[in-house]
Every structure is written in C-alpha cells, then in structure tokens.
Amino acid sequence: MALVSLGRAALAPVLSVLVLLGLAGPAHAAQAPEPVCSVTDKRLGELSGLVSDGSRWYAINDGGTKVQIFVLGRDCAVQRIISGSTDPYDVEDLARAADGTFWLADTGDNRKQRETIALLAVTPQGKVTLHRLTYPDGPHDAEALLLDASGTPYLVTKNPLGEAGIYRPAKALASPGPTPLERVGSINIKSTDTPGGPVAGFGSVLVTGGAVSADGKVVALRTYTDAYLFPAPDRDVAAALQREPVRVPLPDEQQGEAIAFDPDGTLLSASEGFGPIRAVRGAAALVADSAEEEGGQSAGSGGEAAGGASGQGGVDTVPGLLLAVVVAGGVVFAWTKLRKRSG
C-alpha cells in the first residue's frame, strides 16, 4: 500500500542523507530485469501479489471489497478471474500451495488498528476458507506472505522505523479462528541507492512482498526497490531469513510490491500503477553461487533473525534515520544562521 501518510517534501532532505549514510552491500551479478509484457487491464491497477505455475501467472490487487484472483497469460492478458464471496479488509500478497490452493494475505493495516488480520485460502474453483489471526504484540502492517514447503504461512511486517518482524501461526490454523501468531524472528534492511519507489531512498527499507521458490530452497523478500534472496537448503523459512541474502536490484518500479518465482528459478516482479511484469533470469541460482563463495555459513547465530539484508558497511534503519534527522537538522540550523548573518 502507498506511503500516503508521509509528506515527500518534508522528508526529502532527511531521506537524502539517510541514503548516503546507510547503503546496503553491493548487489550480486544478476541479469538486469527484463520486461516480459505489460499489464494494461484497468481491473489490475493495484497489482500487489503475484504467483506462477509455469504456464500462467496469477495476480491480485492491493485492497479490499472482494476476493479476486486474476489469471494471466504470459502476454499479461487477463484470461479469467477466480472470484470468492468473502469481503476482505486489505489484501496485500498472494502465495500458492503445492495442491493449487491460493493463499491471500489480508494483512494490510497502515493505521495499525486491526484487532485481527486474516489469511484466505481460495481453491481454483473459488471456495474461500477464512482464517483469522492475532499478533502477540499488538497490530502491525504486513505486506509479505511466505508459504513454506509444508504449507506453513509466514508474515513479514512493513516497518519504516526499525526491524521487520517475522510471524507464523503458533498452532494449526482454525476457521474462522482467530489463531494466535508467534514471533519467530526479525530482519533489518538497510537503504540502497536503487532508484524507484514512492519516496526516494526510504522505500528501499520497507518490505512489500515475499515469495518462495518452487523447490522451497530460496526465500525472497522485496522492498520497493530491491529483492533479497535467502538460501533455504533445509526449506526452513525462519532459518533462511537469518542467513546472508543475495541482493537483486529492481530499479525504476513506481510502487513495486509483487514478487514471484517461475518454476525454473526466474524471479518475477511487478508494480502497482500499470506497467511491465519483469523477469530476472537465473535468479535462484545466484543463491547457490553465493553460498559456495561464502562456504555456506549462516549470518545468524540462533534466536531471532537479524537477517543479512542489513548488508555490509551500512547503518541500521533506526540509528541511520535518527542520525539522518540530526544531520539534516544541523544543516537547516546552519543555513538559518547564515541567512541571519547575511541579512
């Protein structure tokens, strides 16, 4: 969902300083994203979630009112719509289980006021099963859904001022629930210089989508500007998010929230606002190459994840933002003094 509550003009000086202070580590040698086709159907103006079965793509819009999964050909044309009768609040992401069931993350909460969130399990025929969920530590806004090989869902929160939390159900999902969630880790993402997103620099630290490869061995999170690919050799999502990721820039997306894998390991990305679905060929293989270079060692040390998306040589989001505010404030103060002296 858009950063509607932030004033771009007011944040610009601070964010510019933040970008300079907190760059993530260098990106790996991935191919540049290549446009495959463009989404032009007016019904998909807020494309927020994407999955692939190898022959078709499935997409959802950001928002509520009704359950709709758009079935796309490889030319981005809408072939049909899978509809359900449930009225969601704010759907943000999409995943697909091995049995073909679609999982919609009704987890958006910009104002952090929802007592419950929900996962919607949708069959290819449109039958919807509602699973309400509760956080153990108060409301969060979450836009990333990860479904592991066993079908366990994970949610990753979107936090502009600190670490993103990683949550999963504490017990078997009930319908309608609610089922309590448990926090199993966290991840810090540092800002990058990749262009794009609704607010320059700042959008590079916000988690806006997630995906898991078909074999379950690569876990992806994305921000408005970059994708982070984590190795999961044991198909354990929580453990994967403790390891050092491969960063793949996804530049120049207006509001990039959708990310998916084709079965062959191609990484797919898309943005709200009508535009191309883009492909990074061989992206999943970059994780194996990186693991071999680094000896396959984990960046985590047990307990809560402090995911490697923090990069090397940067500044963590909260300290970096505070430092940016201080520096920007100092610049404004000095400029005011100079103007008074010259007046």
C-alpha positions in Angstrom: 0.0 0.0 0.0 1.2 3.5 -0.8 3.0 5.7 1.8 0.0 8.0 1.9 0.8 9.4 5.3 4.3 10.7 4.6 5.0 14.2 3.3 7.5 13.8 0.5 8.7 17.4 0.5 9.2 17.3 4.3 11.1 14.0 4.2 13.3 14.7 1.2 16.3 16.3 3.0 16.3 13.6 5.7 15.9 10.7 3.3 18.7 12.0 1.0 21.1 12.0 4.0 19.8 8.5 5.0 20.6 7.2 1.6 24.1 8.5 1.8 24.7 7.1 5.3 23.1 3.6 5.1 23.8 1.9 1.8 23.4 -1.9 1.7 26.2 -4.1 0.4 26.9 -4.5 -3.3 24.4 -6.3 -5.5 25.4 -9.7 -7.0 25.9 -10.1 -10.7 22.3 -10.8 -11.6 21.0 -10.0 -15.1 19.0 -6.8 -15.2 15.3 -7.2 -15.0 13.8 -7.6 -18.5 10.2 -6.6 -19.3 8.2 -9.6 -20.4 4.9 -7.9 -21.1 2.8 -5.0 -19.8 -0.3 -5.1 -17.6 -2.8 -2.8 -19.2 -6.1 -4.2 -17.9 -7.8 -1.4 -15.9 -9.0 -4.0 -13.4 -5.4 -4.6 -12.3 -4.3 -1.1 -11.5 -3.0 -2.0 -8.0 -1.1 -5.2 -8.7 0.3 -6.3 -5.3 0.7 -10.1 -5.3 1.9 -12.5 -8.0 2.5 -16.3 -8.3 3.4 -18.6 -11.2 2.6 -22.2 -12.1 5.0 -22.1 -15.1 2.3 -21.6 -17.8 0.2 -18.9 -16.2 0.5 -16.1 -13.7 -1.9 -15.3 -11.0 -2.3 -11.8 -9.6 -4.2 -9.8 -7.0 -4.9 -6.2 -6.4 -4.0 -4.3 -3.2 -7.1 -3.6 -1.1 -10.5 -4.9 -0.1 -14.1 -5.3 -1.1 -14.0 -8.7 -2.7 -11.8 -11.7 -3.4 -10.4 -11.7 -7.0 -7.5 -13.7 -8.4 -6.7 -12.7 -12.0 -5.4 -15.5 -14.2 -2.9 -14.0 -16.7 -1.3 -15.5 -19.8 2.4 -15.0 -20.5 1.3 -11.9 -22.5 -0.1 -10.3 -19.4 -3.7 -10.5 -20.8 -6.4 -11.5 -18.3 -7.8 -14.8 -19.3 -10.3 -15.2 -16.4 -11.0 -14.3 -12.8 -11.3 -16.6 -9.8 -13.8 -14.9 -7.5 -14.9 -15.6 -3.9 -17.8 -14.3 -1.9 -15.7 -13.1 1.1 -15.3 -9.4 1.7 -11.6 -8.8 2.7 -10.3 -5.7 4.5 -6.9 -5.1 2.8 -5.3 -7.9 0.8 -1.6 -7.4 0.2 0.1 -10.5 -1.0 -0.5 -13.9 -2.7 1.0 -17.4 -2.4 0.1 -20.7 -3.9 0.4 -24.1 -2.2 1.6 -27.3 -3.8 -2.0 -28.5 -4.0 -3.0 -25.5 -6.1 -4.7 -23.6 -3.2 -4.2 -19.9 -3.3 -3.4 -18.0 -0.1 -4.3 -14.3 0.2 -2.8 -12.2 2.9 -5.5 -9.9 4.2 -2.9 -8.2 6.5 -2.7 -4.6 5.5 -3.0 -2.2 8.4 -1.5 1.2 7.7 -3.0 2.7 10.8 -2.2 -0.3 13.0 -5.7 -0.6 14.4 -6.9 -4.0 13.4 -7.6 -6.5 16.2 -7.4 -9.4 13.8 -5.9 -10.0 10.4 -6.7 -12.9 8.1 -5.4 -15.4 5.6 -7.9 -16.5 2.9 -7.5 -20.0 1.4 -9.0 -20.0 -2.1 -9.5 -23.1 -4.2 -9.1 -22.8 -8.0 -12.9 -23.1 -8.1 -13.3 -20.0 -5.8 -14.3 -21.6 -2.5 -12.9 -19.4 0.3 -11.9 -20.5 3.8 -11.3 -17.7 6.3 -8.5 -17.9 8.9 -8.4 -15.0 11.3 -5.1 -14.3 13.1 -3.9 -12.2 16.1 -0.4 -10.8 16.8 1.1 -11.5 20.2 2.4 -7.9 20.5 -0.2 -5.6 19.0 -1.2 -4.6 15.5 1.2 -4.5 12.6 1.1 -3.6 8.9 2.3 -6.6 6.8 2.6 -6.9 3.1 4.7 -10.1 2.6 3.5 -13.6 2.8 5.8 -16.6 2.6 4.4 -20.2 2.3 7.0 -22.9 3.1 7.1 -26.4 1.5 4.9 -27.8 4.3 2.2 -25.2 3.8 3.1 -23.1 6.9 2.5 -19.4 6.3 4.9 -16.7 7.5 4.2 -13.0 7.6 6.8 -10.3 7.4 5.8 -6.8 8.7 6.4 -3.5 7.0 8.1 -1.2 9.5 9.6 2.2 8.3 11.4 2.9 11.6 13.0 -0.4 12.6 13.2 -4.1 12.2 10.6 -6.1 10.3 9.0 -8.9 12.4 8.6 -12.4 11.2 5.5 -14.3 12.4 3.8 -17.7 11.9 0.8 -19.4 13.4 1.5 -20.7 16.9 -0.7 -23.7 16.2 -2.8 -25.3 13.5 -5.0 -22.8 11.7 -8.6 -22.6 12.8 -11.5 -21.4 10.7 -12.7 -18.8 11.3 -10.4 -18.5 14.3 -8.7 -16.4 15.5 -5.4 -18.4 15.6 -2.6 -16.7 17.6 0.6 -15.9 15.8 4.1 -16.2 17.3 7.1 -14.1 16.5 10.0 -16.2 15.3 12.5 -13.6 14.2 13.1 -10.2 12.7 15.1 -8.7 9.9 16.8 -5.3 9.4 17.1 -3.9 5.8 19.4 -1.0 5.1 18.7 1.6 2.5 20.2 1.3 -1.0 20.8 3.6 -3.9 18.5 1.7 -6.3 16.1 4.2 -7.9 12.4 3.8 -7.7 9.6 3.6 -5.1 7.2 6.2 -3.9 9.8 8.0 -1.7 13.4 8.0 -2.9 15.7 6.1 -0.6 13.1 5.5 2.1 11.2 2.9 0.1 14.3 0.7 -0.1 13.9 -0.4 3.6 10.2 -1.3 3.5 9.3 -5.0 3.0 6.4 -5.0 0.4 6.2 -8.6 -0.8 7.6 -12.2 -0.5 7.9 -15.4 -2.4 9.3 -18.9 -2.0 10.8 -20.9 -5.0 9.0 -24.0 -6.3 11.5 -26.3 -4.6 11.3 -24.3 -1.3 15.1 -23.7 -1.3 15.1 -19.9 -2.0 13.1 -17.4 0.0 12.6 -13.9 -1.4 11.6 -10.6 0.2 11.3 -7.4 -1.7 11.2 -3.7 -1.0 10.0 -1.0 -3.3 13.5 -1.1 -5.0 15.3 -4.4 -4.4 14.8 -8.1 -3.9 16.7 -10.2 -1.3 17.1 -13.9 -2.0 17.9 -16.1 1.1 19.2 -19.7 0.9 16.9 -22.3 2.4 18.7 -25.6 1.8 16.5 -27.3 4.5 13.4 -25.4 3.3 13.1 -23.7 6.7 11.8 -20.1 6.1 12.7 -18.8 9.6 16.2 -20.2 9.4 16.7 -18.9 5.9 15.9 -15.3 6.9 18.8 -15.5 9.4 21.3 -16.1 6.5 23.1 -13.6 4.3 21.0 -12.9 1.2 21.8 -12.0 -2.4 20.5 -8.6 -3.3 19.0 -8.1 -6.7 18.1 -4.5 -7.7 14.7 -3.9 -9.2 15.2 -0.3 -10.4 12.6 2.2 -11.6 9.4 0.5 -10.4 6.9 3.1 -9.4 5.5 1.2 -6.4 6.9 -2.3 -6.6 5.1 -4.8 -4.4 4.7 -8.0 -6.3 7.4 -10.7 -6.5 7.3 -14.4 -7.5 9.3 -17.2 -8.9 8.7 -19.2 -12.1 9.4 -22.9 -11.5 12.7 -22.6 -13.3 14.0 -20.1 -10.8 13.3 -16.9 -12.8 12.5 -14.1 -10.5 9.4 -12.0 -11.4 8.5 -8.5 -10.2 5.7 -6.0 -10.9 4.5 -2.7 -9.6 1.2 -1.0 -8.9 0.1 1.6 -11.5 0.1 -0.4 -14.7 3.5 -1.4 -16.1 5.6 -4.4 -17.1 6.0 -7.8 -15.4 9.8 -8.1 -15.4 12.0 -11.2 -15.2 15.4 -11.8 -13.8 16.6 -15.0 -15.4 18.6 -17.5 -13.3 18.0 -15.5 -10.1 17.5 -18.6 -7.9 20.9 -19.9 -9.0 22.6 -16.8 -7.6 21.9 -18.0 -4.1 23.7 -21.3 -4.7 26.6 -19.5 -6.2 26.8 -17.1 -3.3 26.6 -19.9 -0.7 29.6 -21.6 -2.4 31.6 -18.4 -2.3 30.9 -17.9 1.4 31.3 -21.5 2.4 27.5 -21.8 3.1 27.9 -20.2 6.5 24.9 -18.6 8.1 24.9 -14.9 9.1 22.6 -15.7 12.0 23.5 -17.2 15.3 20.2 -18.7 16.5 17.4 -17.0 18.3 15.8 -14.1 16.5 17.0 -13.5 13.0 18.9 -10.3 12.3 18.8 -11.1 8.6 21.7 -10.4 6.3 19.7 -7.9 4.3 21.4 -5.4 6.5 24.3 -5.7 4.2 27.9 -4.7 4.9 29.2 -1.3 5.9 25.8 0.4 6.3 23.8 1.9 9.1 20.8 0.1 10.6 17.5 1.7 9.8 16.6 3.2 13.1 20.1 4.6 14.0 20.5 5.7 10.4 17.2 7.5 10.4 18.0 9.2 13.7 21.4 10.2 12.5 19.9 11.5 9.3 17.4 13.6 11.2 20.2 15.0 13.4 22.4 15.8 10.3 19.5 17.3 8.4 18.5 19.3 11.4 22.1 20.6 11.7 22.1 21.6 8.0 18.9 23.5 8.4 20.1 25.2 11.6 23.4 26.2 10.0 21.6 27.5 6.9 19.3 29.6 9.1 22.2 31.1 10.9 24.0 32.0 7.7 20.8 33.7 6.3 20.5 35.7 9.5 24.2 36.8 9.3 23.9 37.9 5.7 20.6 39.7 6.2 
